[in-house]
C-alpha cells in the first residue's frame, strides 16, 4: 500500500492551471501584431520575442524546465481573430494541442525535429496507455460479473486433488479474490484480514505456511505494481486531457467574447431605435388583432349565408327542414341538408359558438342604428327583410335542437354514474368528466347555461334525495283518498 501512495505522490500534477494560463494570456496579448508580423528563424535577433519565431524550430525554455507540467503556450489560436467562427477556432486549438504535446516530446528528447505535427495515433506511449486501460477495464468487468462465483470458490475444497494441487488452486482463487478486493471493493463483503484468514484456513505446518505467504506476497507485489502503473497512466491521461481542455477553452473564450461584443452592439442598436421598434410592435399587434377579427367575420358571414340559403330553399320548396331530426342524428349524415358543423357531435362546441354569434346578429336587428338604416332604405333589396326573418327563424330552431341534443347527452353521461378521477389514466368505471366539461362549455353558449343549470340541479336532487319525491307522492295519494270527488 505504501508503494501505491508513493506512486500517487510521484505522478501527481497540479490541476489548477487557470491562474498561470491567464497570466500567460496577459503577457502574449501585447505581443501579437497581426499586420506586421513575420516568421523569422531563431537567432536572427537576440531581442526578438519568442512568439515571432517559427514554432517548429524553437523549443521554449519553459518546456525544458518543467516538462509535462508546462502550461500550454498558444501559437496557432493567437493567429486567429475573434470574429472567426467556432469551427475555425477549434481547428486552431487542436493544432495547438498537437504542438504542445510535440514540444513536450522534443524537450524530453532535446530534439527539435520532433516539433512537427504531433499525431496521437503514432505516439507509442499514448497507445500503450490506452491498451493497458482497455485491458484493465475488461478485467474489472470480468471481476464484477464473476464476483459471486469468486466468493463461493473461496470456500470450496477440491478433495480429489493432491495437497500441492489444492494449495495452487487455493492460491489462484485467492488471487482473484484479492483483485476483486482491490478493483471492486463494493462487490466483496470482507476486508483484507478476512481474505488472509481464508488463505491460511487449513494450513497448519510452518513450512507450508511460509510458502503460501511467500506466494501471496508476490501476488500483492504484482498487484501493487499494476495499480502503480494504472495511477501513472491516469495521471498522464489527466494531464493531457487538462492541457487540451485549457487550449480549447481559450477558443471558446474568444468565440464567447465575440458573441458578447456582437450582442452588446445589438443591444446598443435596440436602445437607440427602441421607440421605433416599440411602435412597430404595437402596429403588428393591432394588425394581428384586425386580421383575427376579419377572419372571425368571414367565418360568421359564411355561416349566415349557409343558413340563409337553407331557409330560402325551405321557403321556396314548401317542405319544412327537419332540423331536430338532423341535429339529433336521427337522419343519417349522408341524407342531411344542414351544415355538418351542426350535425356532427364532435363539433358541438364550435357549433355552439357559431350559433351564439348568429343569434347576436339576429338580436342586432332590433338596435336603433339597424332600425334607422332599414327605415332610410339601407336595404336596397325589398326581400331582404323577409330573408332575414326566415334565416332568424331557422337559427332559433337550430339553436333549440342543438341545445336539446347537448342536454340529453349531458344527462346520459352524468346518469351513468361513477366517481371522479382526474388522473391522466382514469380507472374503469369512473365518470367521463372530460366529456362533461366539453358539453358544459358548449351549453354555456345558450342563455349563459340557464337550462344546463336547471337540468343539473334536477338530476342531482332526484338522484341524491329520492325521499322528497316519495313523500310528495304519498301526500298526493292521501289527499286523493280524503277527497274522492
Secondary structure, 3 states (H helix, E strand, C coil): CHHHHHHHHHHCCCCCCHHHHHHHHHHHHCCCCCCCCCCECCCCCCCCCHHHECCCCCCCHHHHHHHHHCCCCCCCHHHCCCCCCHHHHHHHHHHHHHHHHHHHHHHHHCCHHHHCCCCHHHCHHHHHHHHHHHHHHHHHHHHHHCHHHHHHHCCCCCCCCCHHHHHHHHHHHHHHHHHHHHHCHHHCCCCHHHHHHHHHCCCCCHHHHHHHHHHHHHHHHHHHHHHHHHHHHHHHHHHHHHHHHHHHHHHHHHHHHHHHHHHHHHHHHHHHCHHHHHHHHHHHHHHHHHHHHHHHHHHHHHHHHHHHHHHHHHHHHCCCCCHHHHHCCCCCHHHCCCCHHHHCHHHHHHHHHHHHHHHHHHHHHHCHHHHHHHHCCCCCCCCHHHHHHHHHHHHHHHHHHHHHHHHHHHHHHHHCCCCCCCCCCCCCCCCCHHHHHHHHHHHCCCHHHHHHHHHHHHHHHHHHCHHHHHHHHHHHHHHHHHCCC
